[in-house]
Amino acid sequence: GVPQVGIDLLVDSTVPEGAGVSSSAALGVALVRGLCAAFSIPAPPAQTVARLAQRIENDFIGLQCGIMDHMVSATGKARSAMHLDCRDLSYNLHSLPAGHVFLVIHSGSGRKLSEGIYNERVAECRAAAEAMGVASLRDAEAAQIADIDDKLVRQRAQHVLSENDRVNAAAQALASADVVTLGALITASHQSLATDYEVSSAPLDMLVKTTLSAGALGSRLTGAGFGGCIVCLAAADLADDIVAAAQEAVPGSWLLDSIAC
């Protein structure tokens, strides 16, 4: 019953679009908080801000994304990684490993999620959950994957279940400052994204391969894939060499950010 009216806004940002670095989630969170401030509306709790920002994408843009990126934008802390439970939005923050950097390297090619491939993956995951008789893939056991007849749907389930395990293992690695294990998990994540979830691209794969050869502890695509960026974990003193190798291997690639731990 509330009339929908427009508003003129100017958005100024250094976050590139279509790069897999959560620009839409960041914009949604900024919009919710900015509009509350502009109209003297009491600021809602951070989790509510994240849910509202997610609804912008789900209900108005048509992208069936989850809430992870919005929660990080709304509640994240610098130089910390968030271990988030997307069901109840509880989370823990882990300090990033000292003496290391996360390099965010753009492949030089962007992507458009609204074209339907992202939503297609969401539908495949829902089909996998239905085939296994669970409400969500997080409720399934690895042995149940064999119950899925469709090969592609089975691959999607394999990625999600194995990725959940990697996330929990990565949180443990961060808690114990085990950068070698953390790096291996990051790389294994990319391999699963490329093979089972099929959202990588030739430039992204080449960047991962090159950065690992140049000394990165772990590399993977970030965001939804199909283009955009990779993120790699490396010792700080190797950062320049890794970036140089990446730019030589993939013309048009560039360093978007270097996040010191």
Secondary structure by P-SEA (a helix, b strand, c coil): ccccbbbbbbbbbccccccccaaaaaaaaaaaaaaaaaaccccccaaaaaaaaaaaaacccccccccaaaaaaaccccccccccccccccbbbbbccccbbbbbbbccbbbbccccaaaaaaaaaaaaaaaaccccccccccccccccccaaaaaaaaaaaaaaaaaaaaaaaaaacaaaaaaaaaaaaaaaaacccccccaaaaaaaaaaaaaccccccccccccccbbbbbbcccaaaaaaaaaaaacccccccccccc
